[in-house]
Amino acid sequence: MSSLSRDVRFASGCILMVFATTHFLNHALGIFGVATMEAVQDWRYWFWHSWIGTVLLYGALVVHPVFALLRVAQRRTFRMPAREVIQIVLGVAIPIFLIDHIVGTRVQGSLFGQDESYHAVLRRLWPGLALSQSLLLLLVWTHGVIGLHFTFRARDAYARWRDPFLLVAILVPLLAIIGFSVAGREAQMMALPPELYTARQVDAFNLHVTWAKRGFFGLIGGFAGFVVLRELRARALGAIAVRFVGHGVRRVIPGPTLLEIFRRFGIPHAALCGGRARCATCRVLVLDGADDLPPPGPNEARLLRRISAGDHVRLACQIRPKRDLQVQILLAAKQRGAGPSGALDSDDRIGKKGLTVMVADLRAFTALSERQLPHELMSLLNRFYDEMSQAIAAHGGRIEAIYGDGLMAVFGLETTPARAGAAAIAAAGDMVRAVEALNREYANALPLPLRIGIGIHGGQTIVGAVENESMGRREITVGETVMIASQLEAATRRLLSDIVVSAETVSATGRSYRDTVPHKIAVKGRDKPMQVYGFGSTPAGEPKPDGESDSKATPQKAEGAPPVAKEKAPTTTDGSSSS
């Protein structure tokens, strides 16, 4: 029932949100005048006043609040994040304003043929009811936007659409209120006869509003009574013991989900989707009592298969223990930033992002460190990292990690993959030239010249932050792309090239580079060798945009064309020819 309830509630909510969006966009056209609003309204009425549109709209208008109240009634604790409280409060407040609006337009129009055109409705609402109608608009829109945001935030694709979604979420209600205000003043200035209402129309309006509100408040009262009776019955059955590894034992009345128990006792936990079985952040390992739990529902089972969960791993938001239970929280069991409910606020910056990763390392650093005094070595490293950081920052990159004689940097945090790849290659060229300059500067002080190896690869990465009391908060980037970039850096020694870039990254830039040699190298985790390019000479700065000339680059080729290479056959890592 929980899975069906969630799906029905979401589908009905989407129908209402589509109607609200079309309605508010129609309001926004009031900026261009009432005539424009009414012309577009005819198109909107074509669907929403048809029998299909009417069934969908009013069916969703009944189903959505009923199933929403059902979900609220299923709660066994009302300790929850503030965003969930706001959404529930908005959901309860909306019908109080909406009933008058529906009865005054659609119901009165159907019963008495009352004019539902924009110029007539605006004259009734402006200016006396303008404030309440604007408040209704904001309540409906905010409730819907919160629901959509927390539905999709756990999905990887949402990260690409979050900023446009935020822009739309702000512009639609703002433009709707502006259009409503402009059109309302225009409607008041129209030379039209005043509307007259019969006593029957007034009585019908008051009767329908009264009964509708009684039905709504009766529905809320019925759910409240159900919750009270359920709690009394549960307390009469006695308590069970739930043991949380690392957090002791809690005795609870059977009924609440494991996630609600976390919240009731303030146990830090993660719940990205708010307990809707749309993410797996609240998963736990059931150590004892798994056989007493019902099998996973369709949504939970599908999500557990997606993450390849092991035996006895369940979603805390979907299990309601009725007997003693012992569990271990698998994610975010102990982190800073838990709110009063124990919930850990999810960092919206966590997610997948297409980046270009650079891994650079000083060669023969161990031999160099054995021949240098400590102070001299640290001074040299400080100069080295100063030069490297300047070269990387100049091309829009960011150093993610420094480990002794090496570093990792990322490009593309604020730009496209094509520009990120070109910027990383250009930065690599500047880094090699900076090392050459250091060699000239320290020629008499170094027992052997500095050499640097740089590996570059672009692709999907996981970005986020790790945090604890000892090291604080650190931004990190992980994933296969980082691993491949590291292996390309290691391959620079075998390929006798300071810079090795994956063919995917070079192709993504849409640029051509001189003096590159194709190779194929074995990469851990991949069955087939990977095509890469070793740069025989240092890249001469960031390539110009298409159409501009560059004296150090060959003529531009079509998008995705391979780099211009020396007349050599591709070689494998062992130096043999590869066709």
C-alpha atoms as one frame of an Amber mdcrd trajectory, in Angstrom:
protein
   0.000   0.000   0.000   2.894   2.350   0.754   4.337   1.866  -2.745   0.946
   2.288  -4.453   0.146   5.308  -2.299   3.412   6.989  -3.254   2.915   6.417
  -6.983  -0.713   7.610  -6.975   0.173  10.662  -4.904   3.030  11.563  -7.246
   0.989  11.074 -10.446  -1.944  13.134  -9.146   0.442  15.829  -7.913   2.055
  16.040 -11.375  -1.374  16.534 -12.976  -2.159  19.364 -10.566   1.271  20.910
 -11.147   0.784  20.855 -14.928  -2.587  22.574 -14.529  -1.137  25.162 -12.148
   1.766  25.864 -14.515  -0.498  26.446 -17.519  -2.830  28.565 -15.378  -0.031
  30.732 -13.975   1.613  31.177 -17.380  -1.779  32.360 -18.627  -1.760  34.873
 -15.743   1.709  36.049 -16.770   0.379  37.025 -20.204  -1.612  39.741 -18.437
   1.545  41.814 -18.853   0.482  42.127 -22.517  -3.161  42.842 -21.715  -6.441
  41.099 -20.914  -7.096  40.351 -24.600  -3.911  38.260 -24.778  -4.876  36.357
 -21.624  -8.292  35.475 -23.015  -6.907  34.421 -26.397  -4.559  31.907 -24.729
  -7.248  30.876 -22.243  -9.337  29.506 -25.125  -6.520  27.066 -25.895  -6.167
  26.086 -22.236  -9.908  25.585 -21.866  -9.908  23.329 -24.929  -8.196  20.622
 -22.849  -9.011  21.323 -19.217 -12.759  21.853 -19.903 -13.011  18.683 -22.008
 -14.291  15.547 -20.309 -10.759  14.052 -20.229  -9.263  17.193 -18.695 -12.116
  17.518 -16.209 -11.772  13.912 -15.019  -7.978  14.235 -14.699  -8.085  17.592
 -12.918 -10.841  16.956 -10.406  -9.835  13.339  -9.926  -6.335  14.503  -9.005
  -7.797  17.278  -6.852  -9.595  14.653  -4.743  -7.024  11.842  -4.857  -3.912
  13.889  -4.065  -4.980  15.324  -0.686  -6.530  12.015   0.379  -3.349  10.047
  -0.292  -1.225  12.846   1.157  -3.224  12.688   4.385  -2.894   8.899   4.280
   0.893   9.271   4.232   0.759  11.737   7.115  -1.485   9.386   9.052   1.014
   6.554   8.534   3.669   8.531  10.368   4.428   7.334  13.880   6.489  10.401
  14.757   6.219  14.019  13.740   9.860  14.781  14.305  10.978  15.541  10.768
  13.075  18.055   8.792  11.625  21.566   8.524  11.084  21.181   4.765   8.660
  18.302   5.342   6.771  20.304   7.967   6.485  23.225   5.526   5.156  21.012
   2.771   2.513  19.469   5.042   1.406  22.880   6.355   1.159  24.240   2.806
  -0.852  21.210   1.728  -3.372  21.802   4.512  -3.587  25.567   3.894  -4.172
  25.381   0.128  -7.783  24.008   0.207  -8.846  26.761   2.619  -8.215  29.348
  -0.128  -8.798  27.099  -3.139 -12.366  26.062  -2.345 -13.701  29.637  -2.649
 -11.864  30.081  -5.968 -13.179  26.853  -7.505 -16.765  27.425  -6.392 -16.694
  31.066  -7.522 -15.497  30.146 -11.035 -16.065  26.593 -12.281 -19.036  25.619
 -10.086 -20.951  28.896 -10.467 -20.179  28.918 -14.194 -21.555  25.392 -14.627
 -24.710  25.962 -12.535 -25.671  29.502 -13.540 -23.706  30.200 -16.712 -21.702
  32.801 -14.836 -19.040  34.459 -16.986 -15.651  32.759 -16.476 -13.668  34.952
 -18.869 -10.615  36.741 -17.556 -12.087  40.235 -17.723 -15.101  39.116 -15.635
 -13.129  37.118 -13.039 -10.504  39.858 -12.707 -13.192  42.440 -11.954 -14.470
  40.219  -9.127 -11.020  39.633  -7.658  -9.331  43.023  -8.107  -8.531  44.683
  -5.809 -10.486  43.267  -2.848  -9.357  39.637  -3.196  -6.007  40.292  -4.890
  -3.961  39.578  -1.760  -5.661  36.261  -0.934  -5.458  35.080  -4.563  -1.768
  35.971  -4.770  -1.181  34.087  -1.530  -3.038  31.065  -2.954  -0.821  31.174
  -6.043   2.342  31.186  -3.922   1.072  28.381  -1.662   0.219  26.107  -4.585
   3.449  26.800  -6.461   5.728  26.451  -3.422   4.073  23.184  -2.381   4.494
  21.742  -5.869   8.084  22.907  -6.333   9.142  21.442  -2.981   7.566  18.127
  -3.928   9.268  17.982  -7.333  12.648  19.040  -5.944  12.760  16.380  -3.255
  11.412  13.772  -5.664  14.153  14.225  -8.259  17.112  15.453  -6.203  18.402
  11.895  -5.692  18.627  11.297  -9.460  21.898  11.920 -11.288  20.297  13.725
 -14.240  18.679  16.304 -11.936  22.042  17.955 -11.249  22.101  19.218 -14.860
  18.583  20.651 -14.633  18.640  22.031 -11.086  19.639  25.588 -12.016  17.102
  25.928 -14.882  14.480  24.408 -12.576  15.271  27.023  -9.914  15.026  29.806
 -12.485  11.611  28.580 -13.654  10.484  28.119 -10.039  11.209  31.810  -9.382
  10.060  33.342 -12.668   6.678  31.623 -13.091   5.003  32.903  -9.879   6.715
  36.297 -10.164   5.511  36.871 -13.722   2.064  35.447 -12.867   1.564  37.946
 -10.039   2.806  40.829 -12.208   0.475  39.798 -15.028  -2.429  39.416 -12.582
  -1.816  42.929 -11.222  -1.502  44.581 -14.640  -4.572  42.821 -16.045  -6.573
  43.440 -12.869  -6.111  47.202 -13.150  -6.980  47.063 -16.858 -10.179  45.097
 -16.167 -11.262  47.662 -13.569 -11.005  50.443 -16.163 -13.168  48.630 -18.734
 -16.485  50.316 -19.433 -18.640  47.290 -18.616 -21.958  47.091 -16.746 -21.684
  45.843 -13.146 -22.344  42.170 -12.456 -25.593  41.442 -10.641 -26.098  38.281
  -8.585 -29.427  36.775  -7.679 -30.179  35.575  -4.157 -30.121  32.028  -5.505
 -26.577  32.472  -6.838 -25.360  33.905  -3.527 -27.022  31.127  -1.517 -25.605
  28.455  -3.844 -22.116  29.911  -3.531 -22.255  29.993   0.277 -23.778  26.506
   0.464 -21.149  24.886  -1.757 -18.276  26.640   0.013 -19.606  25.614   3.433
 -20.096  21.966   2.528 -16.761  21.711   0.745 -14.877  23.129   3.723 -16.823
  20.930   6.132 -15.893  17.902   4.057 -12.222  18.891   4.031 -11.996  19.585
   7.744 -13.997  16.431   8.409 -11.424  14.495   6.406  -8.616  15.981   8.483
 -10.517  15.263  11.677 -11.117  11.667  10.609  -7.416  11.113  10.010  -6.574
  12.744  13.322  -8.996  10.430  15.105  -7.496   7.443  13.296  -4.010   8.420
  14.468  -5.180   8.744  18.082  -6.959   5.370  18.064  -3.977   3.700  16.428
  -1.596   5.048  19.063  -3.861   3.890  21.886  -4.080   0.426  20.381  -0.307
   0.249  19.819   0.464   1.222  23.398  -1.857  -1.502  24.635   0.165  -4.118
  22.726   3.457  -3.323  24.503   6.888  -2.210  23.346   9.654  -3.891  21.376
  13.428  -3.401  21.637  15.356  -2.014  18.665  19.134  -2.134  19.010  21.163
   0.323  16.934  24.845  -0.574  16.655  26.748   2.344  18.172  23.624   4.049
  19.501  22.280   1.656  22.138  18.847   0.122  22.565  15.524   1.951  22.192
  12.152   0.586  23.301   9.342   1.642  20.957   5.707   0.915  20.299   5.312
  -1.189  17.110   4.179   0.786  14.078   6.715   3.447  13.086   9.225   2.861
  10.334  12.853   2.464  11.273  13.541   5.911   9.781  10.880   7.437  12.031
  12.527   5.766  15.023  15.819   7.398  14.014  14.080  10.754  13.987  12.204
  10.211  17.224  15.391   9.510  19.159  17.635  11.955  17.286  19.927   9.255
  15.859  22.021  10.788  13.025  21.028   9.305   9.710  20.773  10.122   6.021
  17.473  10.315   4.120  17.969  12.144   0.863  14.442  11.611  -0.503  12.696
  12.136   2.830  11.604   8.519   3.271   9.920   7.912  -0.093  12.031   4.930
  -1.277  13.514   7.012  -4.093  17.088   6.860  -2.800  19.059   4.324  -0.781
  20.761   6.661   1.690  18.753   5.385   4.671  19.667   1.724   4.100  20.617
  -0.424   7.062  22.036  -3.885   7.637  19.618  -6.021   9.640  21.803  -8.070
  11.976  19.043  -9.795  13.909  15.322 -10.094  13.224  15.411  -9.989   9.395
  13.166 -13.065   9.168  10.417 -11.270  11.080  10.257  -8.425   8.545   7.934
  -8.536   5.510   9.654  -8.879   2.112  10.584  -5.659   0.261   7.864  -3.965
  -1.755   8.263  -3.316  -5.516   9.956   0.079  -5.155  12.276  -1.035  -2.372
  13.215  -4.247  -4.186  13.928  -2.384  -7.419  16.152   0.136  -5.607  18.043
  -2.563  -3.713  18.735  -4.402  -6.982  19.966  -1.176  -8.547  22.639  -0.679
  -5.870  23.453  -4.427  -5.708  22.624  -4.510  -2.006  23.735  -7.532  -0.017
  21.618  -9.921   1.998  19.684  -8.407   4.913  20.157  -4.844   3.615  16.871
  -2.930   3.809  15.642   0.645   3.502  14.924   2.116   6.926  11.999   4.120
   5.537  10.194   0.981   4.341  10.355  -1.432   7.284   8.112  -1.285  10.337
   9.499  -3.649  13.009   6.904  -5.570  15.005   9.404  -7.663  16.939  12.823
  -7.070  18.457  15.374  -5.934  15.886  19.095  -5.180  15.649  20.398  -2.982
  12.827  23.520  -1.133  11.731  23.294   2.157   9.844  25.333   1.850   6.660
  25.543   5.479   5.531  26.152   8.666   7.505  25.989   6.878  10.860  28.072
   9.594  12.448  28.456  12.992  10.827  28.317  16.572  11.859  25.389  18.757
  10.939  22.469  16.672  12.152  19.396  18.737  12.865  16.947  18.394  15.764
  15.332  15.381  14.101  18.675  13.649  13.681  18.422  13.942   9.920  21.583
  14.860   8.100  20.958  17.568   5.542  22.127  16.368   2.162  24.704  18.471
   0.361  23.161  19.482  -2.967  26.659  19.776  -4.439  27.131  16.019  -4.174
  26.536  14.229  -7.450  27.944  13.211 -10.810  29.566  15.752 -13.085  31.512
  15.593 -16.317  35.029  16.864 -15.533  38.525  16.665 -16.940  40.983  15.313
 -14.380  44.716  15.989 -14.392  47.209  14.000 -12.319  50.783  15.318 -12.199
  53.842  13.905 -10.470  57.516  14.839 -10.140  59.755  12.074 -11.465  62.679
  10.671  -9.496  61.618  12.694  -6.466  62.912  10.050  -4.035  66.418  10.294
  -5.475  66.188  14.072  -5.369  65.038  14.147  -1.740  67.949  11.943  -0.644
  70.460  14.458  -2.041  68.866  17.673  -0.742  68.822  19.210   2.705  65.302
  19.331   4.245  65.013  23.118   4.121  66.220  23.234   0.528  63.771  20.501
  -0.465  60.804  22.253   1.145  61.774  25.532  -0.479  61.906  23.812  -3.850
  58.524  22.135  -3.314  56.961  25.472  -2.314  58.229  27.043  -5.536  57.046
  24.050  -7.533  53.503  24.144  -6.143  53.332  27.931  -6.526  54.105  27.584
 -10.218  51.763  24.618 -10.708  48.828  26.289  -8.921  49.236  29.452 -10.994
  49.308  27.487 -14.242  46.216  25.496 -13.266  44.226  28.475 -11.952  45.059
  30.520 -15.049  43.098  28.005 -17.131  40.117  27.674 -14.812  41.246  24.533
 -12.981  41.237  23.715  -9.288  43.751  21.649  -7.338  41.847  18.922  -5.504
  44.681  17.107  -3.753  48.411  17.374  -3.082  50.343  14.269  -2.083  54.071
  14.764  -1.498  55.525  15.242  -4.961  52.265  15.089  -6.925  48.874  16.713
  -7.324  45.448  16.206  -8.820  43.454  19.007 -10.459  40.041  19.188 -12.086
  38.765  21.314 -14.956  35.183  21.908 -16.067  33.486  22.894 -12.820  31.993
  25.944 -14.527  32.361  25.155 -18.237  31.694  22.551 -20.919  33.670  19.287
 -21.318  35.169  20.544 -24.598  36.540  23.708 -23.012  37.612  21.771 -19.920
  39.710  19.353 -21.974  41.349  22.170 -23.952  42.041  24.096 -20.745  43.623
  21.062 -19.061  45.944  20.451 -22.029  46.906  24.130 -22.137  47.566  24.134
 -18.389  49.735  21.030 -18.795  51.837  22.879 -21.354  52.303  25.809 -18.971
  53.248  23.411 -16.167  55.950  21.745 -18.273  57.357  25.144 -19.252  57.288
  26.227 -15.595  59.345  23.146 -14.659  61.834  23.986 -17.388  62.113  27.504
 -15.967  62.735  26.068 -12.484  65.497  23.907 -13.896  67.208  26.982 -15.298
  66.764  28.841 -12.013  68.037  25.966  -9.854  70.606  24.657 -12.358  73.524
  25.008  -9.941  71.599  23.752  -6.902  69.940  20.589  -8.237  71.864  17.320
  -8.539  69.551  16.297 -11.393  66.957  18.245 -13.392  63.256  18.226 -12.487
  60.899  16.266 -14.738  57.143  16.097 -14.529  54.654  13.542 -15.810  51.043
  14.602 -16.483  48.063  12.362 -17.243  44.744  13.859 -18.438  41.381  12.168
 -18.902  37.813  13.473 -19.026  34.571  11.769 -18.065  31.931  11.384 -15.387
  33.151  11.871 -11.819  31.554  11.897  -8.390  32.051  15.222  -6.630  31.319
  16.030  -3.012  32.972  16.594   0.326  34.229  14.511   3.233  34.197  15.892
   6.737  35.214  14.894  10.240  36.444  16.572  13.379  40.157  15.953  12.783
  40.562  17.115   9.161  37.533  19.382   8.772  35.753  19.572   5.426  37.470
  18.746   2.141  36.121  18.809  -1.391  36.978  15.616  -3.264  36.513  14.110
  -6.715  36.492  10.331  -7.162  35.576   7.750  -9.767  36.946   5.864 -12.744
  38.010   9.090 -14.465  40.413   9.880 -11.622  41.807   6.344 -11.690  42.419
   6.496 -15.455  44.116   9.910 -15.221  46.433   8.471 -12.573  47.300   5.517
 -14.815  47.993   7.868 -17.722  50.408   9.803 -15.513  52.180   6.531 -14.634
  52.354   5.698 -18.349  54.333   8.881 -19.116  57.514   7.079 -17.983  56.995
   4.137 -20.323  55.908   6.264 -23.265  58.769   8.771 -22.770  56.346  11.678
 -22.888  55.760  14.425 -20.332  52.056  14.661 -21.186  49.714  11.757 -21.960
  46.071  12.518 -22.802  43.275  10.054 -23.535  41.956  10.039 -27.093  38.436
  10.652 -25.729  39.555  13.909 -24.137  41.430  15.139 -27.223  38.449  14.291
 -29.438  36.067  16.092 -27.077  38.033  19.330 -27.445  37.437  19.388 -31.202
  41.016  20.683 -31.597  44.143  19.556 -33.397  47.532  19.344 -31.691  50.959
  19.042 -33.267  53.586  16.441 -32.549  51.392  13.848 -30.855  52.064  10.129
 -30.954  49.185   7.597 -30.657  49.578   4.705 -28.233  47.437   1.976 -26.764
  47.808   1.182 -23.095  46.193  -1.344 -20.801  43.942   0.230 -18.183  42.808
  -1.517 -15.035  39.104  -2.308 -15.134  38.846  -2.211 -18.929  39.010  -5.266
 -21.150  40.348  -3.461 -24.227  43.454  -1.258 -24.480  42.800   2.453 -24.307
  43.788   4.854 -27.087  45.943   7.732 -25.788  48.202  10.422 -27.223  51.649
  11.256 -25.961  52.727  14.835 -26.631  56.163  14.924 -28.217  56.375  18.677
 -27.645  54.824  21.031 -25.136  51.340  22.324 -26.132  51.662  25.996 -27.073
  48.936  27.457 -24.913  45.178  26.994 -25.110  44.003  26.492 -28.688  42.057
  29.302 -30.289  38.299  28.939 -30.847  37.274  27.473 -34.186  37.790  29.924
 -36.993  40.759  31.719 -35.421  44.315  31.084 -36.471  47.150  29.999 -34.268
  50.699  30.014 -35.530  51.624  27.033 -33.352  48.645  24.838 -34.140  47.691
  23.049 -37.300  44.500  24.005 -39.155  41.352  23.049 -37.275  39.614  19.841
 -38.200  36.010  18.840 -37.902  34.458  18.080 -34.541  35.811  14.821 -33.130
  38.705  14.558 -35.601  41.827  12.842 -34.235  44.925  14.899 -33.510  47.554
  15.405 -36.148  50.266  12.871 -35.351  53.764  12.106 -36.463  54.144   9.500
 -39.148  54.294   6.639 -36.672  52.213   3.563 -36.154  50.375   3.316 -32.808
  52.469   1.533 -30.210  51.571  -0.437 -27.151  53.120   0.151 -23.745  55.860
  -2.327 -24.479  56.931  -0.341 -27.560  55.758  -2.883 -30.159  53.767  -1.846
 -33.188  49.979  -1.993 -32.922  47.651  -1.814 -35.889
